[in-house]
Amino acid sequence: MAVPLMPKATAVWLIDKTSLSFEQIAEFVGMHALEIQAIADGEVAIGIVGHDPITSGQLTREEIARCEADPATRLNLSRSTLPQPTARGKGARYTPVSKRNDKPNAIAWLLKNHPDLSEAQIAKLIGTTKDTIAKVRDRTHWNAANIKPADPVTLGLCSQGDLNAEAEAVRDRRGREGQPAAEHAANHPATESPASPEEHEAA
């Protein structure tokens, strides 16, 4: 279901300016009714300025009035005449400011739990740089003392599907290249180097 632009700001406006139920607002903006109640109670979205969906062409006053008169009805998003954003091409993944401090924790988690992922794969997954990855690995990151490994999926930095796809790519690459390095080492133990002339004389 399509949701309006700036859902949380739209919810703030609808709470303040209409008598719509929490359920009606929640369904329209794609949030849970408890989240809407928390906004109304001032527990979340503090400081967010309400966004008027009427002026942006996403709702009409008539549609709001219709739903205010009957709590069982649901708001219908108007077809906006505003230009729609174009899809992003390939490039660095944008990460909200609030989540950027989580990246080193996610890097540490991936290095620990998926050591076979390349730096390029980690950079693509969570939108970071190879330089940052190297600093987290070498513990030369400026905040190394406070880095705690955390699942990037839980942190919202990537999806489980994206992570699984990268892990599968590693397995496919290994399959094409042959035996995993660990298995190769187990089947072909290193031989001792021949003794030097000095060692023979000592013997």
C-alpha positions, -999 to +999 in steps of 0.1 A: +000+000+000+013+034-010+021+058+019+024+096+019+057+115+018+071+122+052+048+097+070+058+106+106+054+144+099+021+137+082+010+117+112+019+147+135-002+170+114-032+146+113-031+142+150-030+179+156-054+191+130-081+164+126-103+141+148-093+110+129-088+079+150-053+065+157-061+035+136-071+056+106-040+077+108-018+046+113-031+028+083-028+059+061+009+066+070+020+030+073+027+030+110+013+010+140-016+025+160+006+024+191+032+045+174+005+071+166-006+070+202+030+075+213+033+106+190+000+119+204+013+114+240+045+133+231+067+102+237+082+101+202+085+124+172+094+153+196+103+184+176+090+171+142+070+197+124+038+185+110+035+181+072+002+192+057-009+164+032-035+187+017-011+214+005+011+186-010-019+172-028-019+138-010-052+143+007-083+165+003-104+182+030-134+162+018-116+129+022-106+139+058-141+150+066-155+117+052-133+096+074-138+119+105-176+112+102-171+074+101-142+058+121-146+026+102-136+042+069-100+046+057-083+075+041-074+072+004-042+087-008-048+112-036-029+109-069-002+135-065+006+159-093+041+165-079+070+150-098+080+116-084+116+109-073+136+089-098+152+056-087+188+059-076+214+043-097+242+023-084+264+041-059+270+045-023+241+035-001+226+065+018+225+059+056+204+082+079+226+103+102+210+085+132+224+052+120+259+062+109+274+057+143+262+021+141+284+013+110+316+004+129+296-020+151+281-036+120+316-039+104+329-056+135+300-080+134+305-089+098+343-093+102+336-117+131+307-137+117+314-135+080+352-133+077+351-145+041+332-114+029+355-091+009+359-054+019+340-045-013+311-067-002+310-052+033+312-017+019+283-024-005+262-039+023+263-011+048+274+018+027+309+023+042+345+027+029+373+002+027+394+026+048+369+024+077+367-014+074+405-016+076+406+007+107+379-014+125+398-046+116+431-032+128+415-015+159+429+018+148+394+034+144+391+066+165+363+050+185+377+014+187+373+012+225+336+016+222+329-006+191+307-036+199+298-061+172+261-058+162+241-074+135+236-049+106+202-064+098+190-056+134+206-022+131+186-015+099+217-010+078+210-038+053+183-065+047+187-101+056+182-109+019+211-087+009+234-103+035+224-138+024+230-129-012+266-117-004+273-148+017+260-170-012+282-152-036+312-162-015+301-198-015+297-197-053+331-182-058+347-209-036+329-236-055+343-222-088+378-219-074+378-254-058+384-265-022+381-240+006+415-229+019+410-246+053+401-279+036+430-277+013+454-271+042+439-301+061+444-324+031+478-311+022+498-305+054+529-284+051+561-305+048+591-297+070+617-277+053+650-295+047+676-290+074+703-265+068+740-276+065+746-260+099+719-282+114+734-313+099+768-305+114+752-298+148+735-332+146 
